[in-house]
Structure formats: C-alpha cells, structure tokens
Amino acid sequence: MSELNGEKAAGKLPEGLYESLVTELLRTRLAKSPELQPGIESVDLDYAVDLLSRHIEKAVRAGLQSTKPEERLPLANRILRELDSGNRLEDGPKQLRSLYVPDTLKRRNLRRPTTNLSDSALLTNGKEALHGWW
C-alpha cells in the first residue's frame, strides 16, 4: 500500500493501493497516468477526522522544516490562531518533561527512556527502546 500526499513528487504514480487524500497536486499526478483508472471513494465520516489530521500534520511538519528556526514558533502560533485553538505556544518552544512532588521524589531519580515517550517505538521495540528507564 502506498501512502502519498501528492506533495512535491513528480512523475507518474505507480499502479497499487493508496490511502491518499485527493489534493490538487495528486490530481496533477493522476493526469500524468491516463492509462490507469483511479479508484476514488468518499471518506467515511467517522474516519475523516483521523485522515484529515494526518494530512494536516504532514503539511505543517513540512512547512516548519522549510522555515528558518527563528520563524517556526510564530508560524506555529499563526496556524493555531487560525484554528482558534486558544492554546498558543509560549516562547521557546518549551516542553514539560516531568512533574513531581519536590520532597518525595528527587528530579535526579526520574530516569527517562532514550526514546521519546510520544514515539511509537517506545511501545513496539521492547527493552531496547526503554534503555535507561529501568
């Protein structure tokens, strides 16, 4: 199965299975392969939020990566403001890395895994991903 957003890729699409949102760029690429019949279906409304969120996440990631480091936080806040999330980022950006009661657990005793907690490898790769946590 191919995952394709239609972004910045040129040329013909290979025959195969896809789960790609139809975008202007994807339509342009499909037009380059008139010998292939695209199977386009409506997205189930229950699945649409997940599909749209992943598409937007990829677009935002690409936009942030192509932006100068000092311009990334303002760009992120413009996107959040457009969504009216009411959850703008503080300068930095900064990340909460731990939370503890100072007198019961010393910060130096909190050992983080070498893999980020948000990384799916933490759950799928077993002890290797948890190195340093035990």
C-alpha positions, 0 to 999 in steps of 0.5 A: 500500500502506498501512502502519498500526499501528492506533495512535491513528487513528480512523475507518474504514480505507480499502479497499487493501493493508496490511502491518499487524500485527493489534493490538487497536486495528486490530481496533477499526478493522476493526469500524468497516468491516463492509462490507469483508472483511479479508484476514488471513494468518499471518506467515511465520516467517522474516519475523516477526522483521523485522515484529515489530521494526518494530512494536516500534520504532514503539511505543517511538519513540512512547512516548519522544516522549510522555515528558518528556526527563528520563524517556526514558533510564530508560524506555529502560533499563526496556524493555531490562531487560525484554528482558534485553538486558544492554546498558543505556544509560549516562547521557546518552544518549551516542553514539560518533561516531568512533574513531581512532588519536590520532597518525595521524589528527587528530579535526579531519580526520574530516569527517562527512556532514550526514546521519546515517550510520544514515539511509537517505538517506545511501545513496539521495540521492547527493552531496547527502546526503554534503555535507561528507564529501568 
